[in-house]
Structures are given as C-alpha cells and as structure tokens.
Amino acid sequence: MTKFKLEYIWLDGYKPVPNLRGKTQIKEFNEFPTLDQLPLWGFDGSSTMQAEGHSSDCVLKPVAIYPDPARTNGALVMCEVMMPDGVTPHSTNSRATILDDEGTWFGFEQEYFLYQDGRPLGFPENGFPAPQGPYYTGVGYKNVGEIAREIVEEHLDLCLEAGINHEGINAEVAKGQWEFQVFGKGSKRAADEIWIARYLLLRLCEKYGVDVEFHCKPLGDTDWNGSGMHCNFSTKFMREVGGKEYFEALMAAFAKNWKEHIDVYGPDNHLRLTGKHETAPWNKFSYGIADRGASIRVPHSFANNGYKGYLEDRRPNSQGCPYQIASRVLATIAEVPVAASAAA
C-alpha cells in the first residue's frame, strides 16, 4: 500500500469571482486511485464564504482526478461543493447544474498577467515600458524579461504531466501578459481542466514570488490590452454538417442572447470590451471572418469548408467561470434547430 497525497481543490463563495482553495489528505491505495475510490471530505465553509459559523460544515465531492507532478505520490482532485448531506449541491456550486454535451468541444484561451511588486513583470517602478508591438509572441530579455518564460514553460510541463489537454502557450500583446490554451470534449471536462491549470499556475508562482493577475483590465483605461478567455466551440453538427443557413441562424441566436452571454462572461467586462484592443463593444454583437474586433471571429477555414468547423467567441474574459461560459454557449446553440438543415 502507498500513501497518496490527495489535494482536494474547490471554488469558494467569494463574489463576483470565486477563489481556488485546496487542502491535502493522506490515503493509502495499492496504485494511483480512481475517482470512485475517493471519499467525500468536509471543510469549514464559514472560512470560505460558504456557511455561517454556527453551521459551518460543507462537503467536497470529487469529480475529476489528475496526477500531481509537483508531489511524489500526489493527486489533484477537482471537487464540487455540496451541502452537509453530501448530495445537495451548494448554492456556490457552479458545476453541478451546467449544461454538458461531450459532442460539443471547447477550447479556452486563458490570458493573464504576471505581477510582482504591484505591477506587471517588466514594468518600471514608475510609468510604462515601451508601447505594445514587440511583446506578442516576442523573444528576448527586453520583451519577456528574465523569469516569465521560465514560469510559463514550467507551468506547461506541469499541465502536461498532470494529463491536462494543454494546447500551447505564447507571450501576449501587453508586456508581462501571457496565454495558455486548453481543449476538452464536453463543458465539464474542458472547464475542470482550466480550473486545474489555473491552480497549477497559482501554486507554481508562489516559489517565484510572483502573483497571477486574472483581472480582465488590470491596467485600466490605458493603451494596454486587457485579458480574455476566448471560447472556441464546435458541436458534432457544426463539424459534420454545418452550412451557411445554419450558421446565420446560429449567429441570430447569439445576437438575441447577447446580454445573457455578457452576464456570465466575467465581471468588469465593460472595461475590456470597448471596441479597442481587438475587442467588440460589450453591448453590440457582431461577427466577421478573421475579425478580431468582432464578438465572434469566424475562421477562414470555417467559411471555406462550407461553414463547417469551429467558431471563436472573443467576449469571455480572463476571470470568467468556464462552467458558466460553456453552459451559456450550449444554451444558445440549443435554440437553433438542426433537423431542417440536416435534411437539406
């Protein structure tokens, strides 16, 4: 029997953006445990904005497990928060009630800033560095500094060793800003992996004395890009059938539901979605081929392939909850009938 370090990870009750929490328990197993071998575990909800002190018990329900590459015999256990009965989802449990469809594929592009001493890495103590231009996918000390690439490369390795379906990394448009991409089949799987990747990044940065800033517009109303979490999506129908008629009906549904999307695409998005810095205005829906200033970018490959493939919703921001984002996309897609298009 081997003693395994199980890191139970969950989302707390802070609003508008929950924090990641984690605590470790030791359990013995003959080999790396499966999900159904993991027990429920309690925690003090009064310390996480999820219960009152006079009735503080909350329960963690494991929903996904990954190897923890930073620990010998370690596991990362993504959990849902439940009420004391272990069955009823807690009101802050944004995973339990979302729409899910394994045939719908999601790719999330998580942007973020690395901060030290209250400012992005590479920013001088006063003022700003040279304007945006050379930083996006940049290389060299003057563009990326001395430790940022070390952090993002180590994070990439940790994610891959954990089994996260990590798709890549790049330096972003603003100095000190980076991006990683995660792909998953089904909203729950894709979102679980984004949260675990965020957790690994936050934990990794502890040893560097660096903070991760996920706010969508940390530098305010300046000529510096904000951070998004663009949501690429495709259903089985979009990949295999598609068609211009269906695409136009889908875009009409997204236009009709623009506010419902913005409501769950992350807080303070009006600060980021201004029509500048490769964004569309937050209150005006648009789409366009290869248009990074549109709400939804339509890849050339999609239009050239008979309107089949994937689309990119560029409105979700870097603090958005991937469970809610994916669920909202699925809800809008469900409004568009496919039978007629399939028959045609």
Buried (B, 14 or more C-beta within 10 A) or exposed (E): EEEBBBBBBBBBBEEEBBEBBBEBBEBEBEEEBEEEBBEEBEBEBBEBEBBEEEEBEBBBBBBBBBBBBBBEBBBBBBBBBBBBEBEEBBEBBBBBEBBBBEEBBBBBBBBBBBBBEEBBBBBEEEEBBEEBEBBBEBEEEEBBBEBBBEBBEBBBBBBEBBBBBBBEBBBBBBBBBBBBBBBBBBBBBBBBBBBBBBBBBBBBBEEBEBBBBBBBBBBEEEEBBBBBBBBBBBBEBBBEBBBEEBBEBBBEBBBEBBEEBBEBBBBBBEBBBBEEBBBBBBEEBBBEEEBEBBBBBBBEEBBEEEBBBBBBBBBBBBBBBBBBBBBBBBBBBEEBEBEEBEEE
